[in-house]
Amino acid sequence: MRVVGQKRRAYALVAVLGFTLVFTVIALSILNSRSSASSNLAIAKRDLARSILIQNTQASLGLRLSEKTLLRDKVRLDKDFVEDENGQSLRVRWRDRTDSVHRPLQTSYATGSVLFDPDKFLPFTGYQKDALLPACEDIKLAHDHTATQFEFKGTTERYRTVFSGAFPYALSAPQGSVVADSVESFSNHTHREAEQTPGETGVSAWVRAEGLIHVGKFPFGRAVSAVGPVDVSGGAVAFQVPPSPDKIAQQLARETLNAANSIKQDTLDKTEAFVGHALDADGLLNLFKGSGSLWMLASAQQATMVPFFPFPGYRDDKLLKTLILHHPWPPDIRDGHGNDLAEKIKSVRNQRNSALADRKRLRAEDAELYRLILKYPEQKEKIKQWELRRKELRVDISRLQEVIGKLDRELEILVEMQNHERWAINAKGVAPRHDAPYENFGWAYLYLLYEPVEIIGQIFEPGTRWESIVTRITNPTRLFHFGNREPEWYFPDSLPEISDGFRIRRPATVPPNHLSLKSTMNVPAGRTLKLTTNTQIRGDLWLQKGSTLVIEGHLEVRPPLNWNDNKGNKVYQNTPGFPNGRVMLEEGSTLIVDGNLTCLGGIPEYGSILTVGPINRVHPLSSAIIVRGNLTTTHGIHPATSIEELLAYAQRDNPEYRSAHHFFSILGPVFTSLSRVTGPFGTRTPHFASYNTNLNLVQVKKFLVPIPIALPYDNCMLGIFKVFSYISSIQLNLRLGQYFYTQYQLWPLGRGVTPVLIKTTPDDLGRLLDPLRNLPNLGNIDIGPLVKDTVLELGKTVLLSTGKKFLVASLQSITGKNPKCLSWKDAKEPEKIEKFLKEVLKKVGTKAFSAVQ
């Protein structure tokens, strides 16, 4: 029993020992697990510190290798050196430049002769095979890249890396935040390398900010924030790293701002050509105080609100004495054509409804054919017939679209005539909104009866400004047409409030305190423009080669509403080529915005900001957008090309395109000069009544007896208006015409259309290339002497001949001695210029432009 008991005790001891061993093993496992976790955490911290160190070292080297910064401090590129970060040391092997190689950026890209010589091609660069050179045994090194060896101190770990000495970040906000839908890196290959080169690449895209970083789709890269949260998805690595001792981000920001300030000093400030007014109470007061400028008299804003004061005259025809008032008011009664106008409106509406029904029917047929093509892919012969029919349908739909646009424009004018131009009393002196359909035949008497009562009542109203009383006496009127139509420009101080008798209604899409321009605005190649006010462009912004635009304020670019072509036809939004709220930068151009830059146009497929470059070649980035505030784009940044670059590509293999390439290379320079003489700013017809307001007195013995009859004496205000309109259009073209020449009626591509295309394979652009074969060679066109002679001729005419006639006629009209108004024919564009340009267009022919309209 005891034996048995002993055995049992022995089993119990074994069991106890077994449990003790198990607990010991478990305890050791826990200790080992904790030790392993601690070790893994240490390794992770070390790897993170090394990654940060490598990143900062590469960024720091990028700065130090720059030829402009000339930073050397503790780094000497003739021997190895060490960088420290978070307890980690990284040795950069640079001894005798054997283990490291730096290829600087090619300086030829920075010369103006390269940008402005259409026949000179820049060499290959980037990652193209022809641009790579061997380095460090088996490494292929591109320009502006560095190959070097890194070695962590106290280890045998070595590896080589290749990085760019250029700006290292895809997105950088050194003192702000980054919010993006997606950030993806791609290979910048040429068209011919596309088949063997993947579109996406594993090259890391870096994002750096001081505050928040949020990227919705970020498949590969690094996001580094100094103090803010980092939220990325898709595989990219996120870091929150305090600023390095080198303050690399701050250094980059400082260099960028220094470059921007240096550029701004040499830009041409044209703010006073747009904004300012002196012919009102505030403007005259500012001039008296010395805070204004006489140039405000010649601004575009002043030209929309020129006050025309009525002035008296006297006529003595022996027995008939006439008191005359020359005035800026439209006639009392205007013919709206009564029932004829209503019938015409009804007819146009019926034509429009019929065209809409036809378009709907053709679109339905096209959609049905497309459905059949998808449903029966095996019926090859029928598919050919269906495709042919679809092509015919698209032509018919396009034709109907043009017809509908014309009818819309015609209907708009007719309805406005019906609303404002019936047989009616025009006591308020309201002018017509459109010049062409109206006649100014008649007199203005009722205004003199109605307006004094209104003025007297307004004088006794509390809070009445005397400027509004002056506005009632005068008639603030716009002097110019812009692209043969109303400009629809709005100014920072919301003036004028009334122009041409109508109250100006600022659209809700126009922000307050902004200069808002409805147009395609371009800065010509090699030229500069500065605006010292918040600016909105309702159209496209096109910066040509080597140009600079500086906005000292906010800049917003958005699609225009109700755009019309040169014929007045409505252009629907997203119509290819026409303004759509995009920013386009050609090579060497710079856009500097001190405030926020907001680009609301474009479409997802083509982007909001287009960077223009050559076809089938890769050039380094030479254009820049520098924004001190927030940069917001609706559809991101996309590559693009121009018709000139497309033809440069075509002529390399086919000499038939050389003449076309030469023509498009001189098109911009020719219109830049031409628009300064005969450009987008044109004269307009006054809406003032054709006859003056006159009171006729017949002398009967010793008494003067008034007779109730209006005599057809000319209103001299018409001639005065035409003189002012002509002078205004000349000086606005001289000062601003070059920035808006795509609005000029003779611009061959269409109103506001830019020769910029989305970059795609050249084969897809064959429709544009084919009509441009074998154009006649225009040779070198130098219109400089012609422009100079014309400007001198215009100055002589305006200042001497016209000024003299204007003064003599005005004095004669007032004194009553041989009264005769200034006879001034409708201002015409300089005939020599128009004849020259028409000859050029005739020589080239309309065939060349049918493909690009």
CORRA-V467871 format. One record per run of one state. SS is the DSSP state (helix for helix, strand for strand, loop for the rest). FROM is the first residue (numbers start at 1). LEN is the number of residues. If there is no record, write none. Layout:
ss->SS from->FROM len->LEN
ss->SS from->FROM len->LEN
//
This chain:
ss->loop from->1 len->1
ss->helix from->2 len->63
ss->loop from->65 len->16
ss->strand from->81 len->5
ss->loop from->86 len->2
ss->strand from->88 len->6
ss->loop from->94 len->1
ss->helix from->95 len->3
ss->loop from->98 len->3
ss->strand from->101 len->3
ss->loop from->104 len->3
ss->helix from->107 len->4
ss->loop from->111 len->1
ss->helix from->112 len->5
ss->loop from->117 len->12
ss->helix from->129 len->3
ss->loop from->132 len->1
ss->strand from->133 len->3
ss->loop from->136 len->3
ss->strand from->139 len->3
ss->loop from->142 len->3
ss->strand from->145 len->8
ss->loop from->153 len->5
ss->strand from->158 len->7
ss->loop from->165 len->6
ss->strand from->171 len->3
ss->loop from->174 len->4
ss->strand from->178 len->5
ss->loop from->183 len->3
ss->strand from->186 len->1
ss->loop from->187 len->4
ss->helix from->191 len->3
ss->loop from->194 len->6
ss->strand from->200 len->1
ss->loop from->201 len->4
ss->strand from->205 len->5
ss->loop from->210 len->3
ss->strand from->213 len->5
ss->loop from->218 len->3
ss->strand from->221 len->5
ss->loop from->226 len->4
ss->strand from->230 len->3
ss->loop from->233 len->4
ss->strand from->237 len->4
ss->loop from->241 len->7
ss->helix from->248 len->18
ss->loop from->266 len->3
ss->strand from->269 len->1
ss->loop from->270 len->1
ss->helix from->271 len->4
ss->loop from->275 len->6
ss->helix from->281 len->9
ss->loop from->290 len->4
ss->helix from->294 len->5
ss->loop from->299 len->3
ss->helix from->302 len->3
ss->loop from->305 len->1
ss->strand from->306 len->1
ss->loop from->307 len->4
ss->strand from->311 len->7
ss->loop from->318 len->2
ss->strand from->320 len->7
ss->loop from->327 len->11
ss->helix from->338 len->38
ss->loop from->376 len->4
ss->helix from->380 len->41
ss->loop from->421 len->25
ss->helix from->446 len->14
ss->loop from->460 len->6
ss->helix from->466 len->8
ss->loop from->474 len->3
ss->strand from->477 len->1
ss->loop from->478 len->2
ss->strand from->480 len->3
ss->loop from->483 len->7
ss->strand from->490 len->1
ss->loop from->491 len->7
ss->strand from->498 len->2
ss->loop from->500 len->2
ss->strand from->502 len->2
ss->loop from->504 len->11
ss->strand from->515 len->3
ss->loop from->518 len->3
ss->strand from->521 len->3
ss->loop from->524 len->4
ss->strand from->528 len->4
ss->loop from->532 len->3
ss->strand from->535 len->4
ss->loop from->539 len->2
ss->strand from->541 len->3
ss->loop from->544 len->4
ss->strand from->548 len->4
ss->loop from->552 len->3
ss->strand from->555 len->4
ss->loop from->559 len->4
ss->strand from->563 len->2
ss->loop from->565 len->5
ss->strand from->570 len->2
ss->loop from->572 len->11
ss->strand from->583 len->3
ss->loop from->586 len->4
ss->strand from->590 len->4
ss->loop from->594 len->3
ss->strand from->597 len->3
ss->loop from->600 len->3
ss->strand from->603 len->1
ss->loop from->604 len->3
ss->strand from->607 len->1
ss->loop from->608 len->1
ss->strand from->609 len->4
ss->loop from->613 len->11
ss->strand from->624 len->4
ss->loop from->628 len->3
ss->strand from->631 len->3
ss->loop from->634 len->3
ss->strand from->637 len->6
ss->helix from->643 len->11
ss->loop from->654 len->1
ss->helix from->655 len->20
ss->loop from->675 len->6
ss->strand from->681 len->3
ss->loop from->684 len->7
ss->strand from->691 len->1
ss->loop from->692 len->1
ss->strand from->693 len->8
ss->loop from->701 len->2
ss->strand from->703 len->5
ss->loop from->708 len->6
ss->strand from->714 len->1
ss->loop from->715 len->2
ss->helix from->717 len->23
ss->loop from->740 len->1
ss->helix from->741 len->3
ss->loop from->744 len->12
ss->strand from->756 len->3
ss->loop from->759 len->3
ss->helix from->762 len->9
ss->loop from->771 len->13
ss->helix from->784 len->32
ss->loop from->816 len->15
ss->helix from->831 len->14
ss->loop from->845 len->2
ss->helix from->847 len->4
ss->loop from->851 len->3
//
